Amino acid sequence: MRPNVDTRILALALARMVDALANSFLVVVLPLYIGSQLVSMPSFVGTTLPLGPVRLPLSTELLIGVVLSLFGFLNSFSQPFTGSLSDRTGRRRVFLLTGLALVAVGSAGYLVFADYGSILVMRALQGIGAAFTIPVTVALVNELSGEDERGGNFGLFNTFRLLGFGTGPLVAGAVVTAGPYSVAGVEISGFDAAFLVAVVGAAVSFVLIALLIEDPERTDSEAADDISLSVRNPDGSGLDPVFALGVATVVMALSIAMYAPLANVINERLDQGTFLFSVQFGATVLANVVFQYPIGRLSDRYGRRPFLVGGFVLLLPTTLAQGFVQSPLVMILARFLQGVAVAAVFAPSLALAGDLAKAGQSGSTLSILTMGFGLGVAFGTLFSGILVGFGFAVPFVAATALGSVGLLLVYTQVGETVEVGEGGGGSPSPARGD
């Protein structure tokens, strides 16, 4: 199991790490920024919207959820189109550069505009930019990987990405708290400093991609004339395994995304400050950083399915616990264990979908999973802002129930794609559960 890593994958992982660090600043900073007195909010905030017998609170938490979920919805629904288009054109690099440029422009916009409507527009621009980068990057990792090293390569890529994403919240909390700053006689608030870091991160990633990544040799797609999604398994009964993985990825991502929009509520409930919330948020990501690569390598040797099933089994109690704990330290532990669960699911899922991808269709096939992750984040951030109005534990209970659906799908509809044994992967075999 000695690692044999392509330097191009390392370059992609490094660029993605820097970009993820910058973007994770915003996941933590935007809820705090919108909840502050610095942003002009709509006049209807604080009122309720009657929906039949139920009255929906139009709270700041709900509007925070809308901002965060907008990124996810635009990012997710656009990915099948950008992934398929990059398959047909074979132009991976230009998609990456275009996306990073859009993300940088959106981050810069927060420095200029301070009203809720403009923040929505900037976040939407970033969501579209991410749709250009995410499916293309995972397609490149897949195309540069053999079957017996795909899990490890995806694990390594996700480790770097999550290292950036996990470090970002810790640094963001410190940057915001330590502000304002004086630079060359100009005072910069903690929020503006965080937005500047996001701009610089996207710019650094742009330079890394421009210098280190070239388009791979063109592989014609076998059937990429459309971007239709197969729901039924074409080789037998049940669901298409990639579709089942996509749905399972939605509920997995939803479970971890519930946390961010509740920053102010959680801090009040646990009687803690911004830094402890950042530690709790980053604990899930830290666990991913530690476990993604070894689990990915182990899935190359022992198969994808055991880790997928085990990950969902662990995901359920660790998600539910977050709705009931009363201690900041216990919350850190619950978040860390939830991260272990996600690590056991994500790299093997991407590797399994890569095993199934036809020649020239990596972008289209893997975009189902990356779209699922984005949708889960979008729904999670939106629903948590809505459901918390009915009780703090409600979002986490709902996420646990949906996680049970993900476990059922993985257990019944997803099997191995390669023969596994002492030497690693082998020839493809049908991916159906027993």
N, C-alpha and C positions, 0 to 999 in steps of 0.2 A: 504493500500500500504506500510505497514511496511516492510523494507528490511529484508530478511532472507538469508544471504549469506553463502555459503559453504566455510569453511576455506581452502579447497583445491583450490577453485577458487581464493581466495585471494593470496595463495601461487603462483599460476600460473601467476596471474596478476602482482605480485611484481617482479617475475623473468623476466617477459616480459618487465616490465617498465625499469629495469636496462639494459637489452639488447637493448631496443629501444633507450635509452639515448645514449648508446655507438655508435649505428649505425647512429643516427642522427648527431653525430659529423662528420661522414664521408660525409653525404649528403651536409653539408655546407663546410667542410674543403677541400674535394677533388677538387671541382671547383676552389677554391682559390689556392690550392697547384699546380694543373696542370697549372693554369694561371700564376704562379710565374716563376721565373727564376731558380728554384731548380730542375725542372724535365726536363730530356732530351727528347725533342719532335721530331717526325719524320720530315724529311727534306721537305716533301710536304706541311707542314702547311703554310698558306698564299697564296697558289696557288688556282686555280679554276679547277673544273672538268666539262668538257662540257657534258651535257646530252641533246642532240638534240638542240633545240633552247634555252635551259636554261643552264646557267653556275652555277654550285653549288660551293659556296665558301667553301674551305677546311680550315675552321677557327678553332681557339682554342675552341670556343664555341661548334662547332660541335663535336670535339674530347671529350670534357667534356660530352656532351650528350651521346656519344657512351659508355663511361665508366659507367655512371650512368644507362643507359638503359640495358647494358649487365647484370648487377645484376638482374634487373627486368625480363628480358627474360628467363634467366636460372632458376631463382627462380620460375617464373610462369609456364613455360612449364613442370617443374619437379614435381610440386605439385600434379597433378592428380595421378602420379605414386607413390609418397611417401605416399599420403593420402590413396590410395587404398591398398598399401602394409601394411600400419599400421592397416587398417581395417581387413585384412586377417590374420595377425599375432597376433593382439591384443597387440603388443609391442609399447606402446606409449612412455614410458620413455627412451628407448634406442635411439629412433629417435630424441628426444629432445636433449639428451646429445651429440649424434654424430653431429647434426647440430651446436650446440653451440661451439663445439671443432673446427669445420671447420671455423666458423666465427672468432674465436680467432686467429687461425693460419693466416688467411687472413689479419687481422688487424695488426698482428706482422710483416707481410711481408712489409708493407709500411715503417717500420723503417729501413729496410735493402736495399730495391731497390728504385732507384730514376729515372727510365726511364719509358716512357709511356707504352711500351710493358709489363713490369713486373706489372705495376699498373693494366692493363687489366686482367692479370692472377689472381692477388690477389682478384680483385673485382668479377671475375668469381667464384673463390673458395667460397667467401662469399655468392654469389647467390645460389650456390648448398647447402651450409649449411643452409640458410634460408628456402629452400624447405623442409628440414627435420623437421624444427621446426614449421612453421606457420600452416599448415593444421592439424597437430597433436594437437597443443595447442587449436585451436578453436573446434576440435572434442571433446577434454576433457571437455571444458566448456559446450558444447552442451549435452554431456552424463551425466553431473552432474546437469543439469537443468531440472526442470519441465516446462510444457507448459506455466503456468501462471507466471513464473519467468524468462523465457529464455531471453526476451528482456532486463530486468534489469541486468541479469548476464553478457550478452554480452556488455551492456553499461558500467558496472563496469570494466570489463576486458579491454575494449577499452580505458576507462578513464585512467587507470594506464599506459597502453601502450603508449597512446598519451601524458600523463604527462611526461614520459621519453623522448619521441620523441620531445615534445615541449620545454622542458628544455634544451635539448642537444644543439640546435642551439644558444641559448643565451649564454650558458657556452662556447661553441666552439668559438664563436666570441671573447669573452673575453680572452680565453686561447691563441688563436693565436695572438691577438693584444698585449698581455702582454709579450710575449716571446721576446728574449730567457731567459731561466732559468739556474741557476747554482745549480746543485745537487751534493753534495759531491765532489765539484771541477770539475764536468763534465758539460759542457754547453749543454743544450737541447733546440732546437728551439721550437717556438710555435707550428709548425706543428707536430714535433715529440711528444710533450707533448699531443696533441690531439689524436694522434694514440695510445699512451700509455693508455689514458683513455678508448679508444675503446677496447683494449685488456683486461683491468681490468674489464670492464663492462661485457664482454662475460664470463670471468672467474667467476665472482660473480654469474651470472645467472646459470652457470653450477653447482656451489656448491649448490645453492638454490634448483634446480631441483633434484640433487642427494640426498639431505637430506630430502626434504619435499614431493616429489611426488612419488607415486607408481602406477603401472599399475592397471586400474580398472578391476573389474571382467569381464571376457571375454564374449562378446555378439557376437554370430555367425551372420555373414552377411546373409541377405536373398538372395542377388543377387550381390555379389561383385567379381564374377569370372572374370569380365573384367572392364575396366575403360571407356567404351564407353559413350558418351555424348548424351543425348536425346535433339534434337532440337525441335521437334514437341510435343505438349501436348498429352500424351498417353490417357488422359481422355476426350478429346474433340478436337475442332478445335483450331488453333492458335499455339503459341509457348509454349514450356515447361516453366513454370514459373521460375524454377531455371536457365535455360539458359537465359531467358530474364533478370533476375536479374544480371547474370554474365556479359552480354553485357552492361547493365546500369552501373554496377560497373566499367567497363573498362573506360567509358567516364567520370565518376565522378572522378576517380583517375587521369586520364589524365589531367583534368582541374586544379587540385591542383599541379601536378608534373611539369607543364610548367615553374614554377618559378625558381627552383633551378639552372638549367644550365645557367641562364641568369644573374647570380650574378654580374659579372663584367659590363655587359651592363646596368643593372638596376642602379647600383651604379653610373655609369657615367651619365646616363640620369637624375637621381634625385639628382645628386650632393651630395652624401651621402657616408658614410664609411661602413666598414664591420659590425659594431655593429647594425646600423639601418637596414641593410639587414637582419641580424639575427632576429631582433625584428619582421620585416615583415613576414619572413618565419615562425617564431614561433607563430604569431598571429592566423593563421589558425588552428594550432594545439591546441593553448590555448582554442579557442572556442569549439573545440572537447572535450577537457578535462572538460570544464564547463557543456556542454549540453548532452554529450553522455549518462550518466547514467540516468538523469531525463527523457530524451526522450525515452530511452529503457524501463524504468518503465511505462511510459505513453502508449507505444505501447502494453504492456501486457494488459492494461486495455481497451484502445480505439481502438486497431487494428494497424496493421503494415502499411496498405496502405495509410492512410491520411498523415503520416509523410514522406513516400517515395515520394509521389506526391508533397507535400509542399516543401520538401528539394530540389527537382529538379527545381521547380519554382524559388526558391531563388538563386540557383546555377548559373543560366544563366546570370542575370545582374551583379552579383558580380565577375564573371569571366571576362566578357566583359570589365568592368570598369578598370581592371588592365592594359589593353593595352593603356589607354588614360590618366590616372591620371598623374599629374605633381608634386605632393607634396608627400614627404615621409609619412606625417601623414595621408593623404587621402588613400595612399596605405595600411597603417596599418589597417585602417577601412575596406577597401574592402576585405583584406585578412581575417579579423576577421569574417565578415559576410559570407564569403565563407566557413569558418570553421563551422559556425552554420548550413549552408546548408548540409555540409557533415555529420555532427552529426545526422541530421534528416534522413539521408539515410542509414548510415552504420550499426548501431546497429539493427534497424528494418529489414534490409536486411538479416543479419546473423541469426536473430531470425526466420524470415520467412523460410529461407532455412533449419534451424534446425527443424522447425515444419514439414517440408516435408520429412526430411531424414528418410529412412527406418532403421529398427533395425540393428545395426552393420555397418551402412554405413555413419556415421557422417563425417569421414575423406574424403571419396570420394565425398559426396554431397557438403560439405562446401568448399572443395578445388576448386570448380567451382568459388565461389565468391572470395576466397583469390587469386586464379590464375588470376581472372579478375582484381583485385586491382593491383597485380604485373604487369600485362600486361599494364594497364593504366599508371602506373608510368614509365614503360619502354618506351612505345610509347611517352608519354608526354615529358620525358627528351630528347629523341632522336629528335622528331619533332620540339621541341622548338629551338634546336640548328640549325636545318635546316631552319625553317620558318623565324627565326629572320633576316636572311640574306635578306629577301624580305621586311622588314619593322618591326619595333618594335611591332606594334599592331597585326600583322598577326597571331602569335601563339595563342593569346587570342581570336581573332575572330573565328579561326578554332575550338578551344576548345568549344566555345559557341555554334557553329553550331552542333557539335557532342553531346553536352549536350542536345540539343533539341530532338535528336534521343533517348537519354536515357529517357527523360520525356515522350515521346510518347510510348515507350516500357512499362514503369511502369504503365502509365495510362490505356493502352489497354490490357496488357497481364498479369498483376499481380493483384491478389485480396487477400482476407483474407484467412488464413489457419486455423484459429480457430475462434469459436464464441466468441465475446467479450461482456462484460456487466459489471455489478456492481461488480461481483466477480472475474473478470479476465478471463483467457483463458478457453476454453472448449474443445469440441471434434473437431478433424480435419474436415475440409471441403475443397472442391476443391479450388485451388489457381488460379483463372482465373479472369481477369478483366471483366467488364460489356460489 
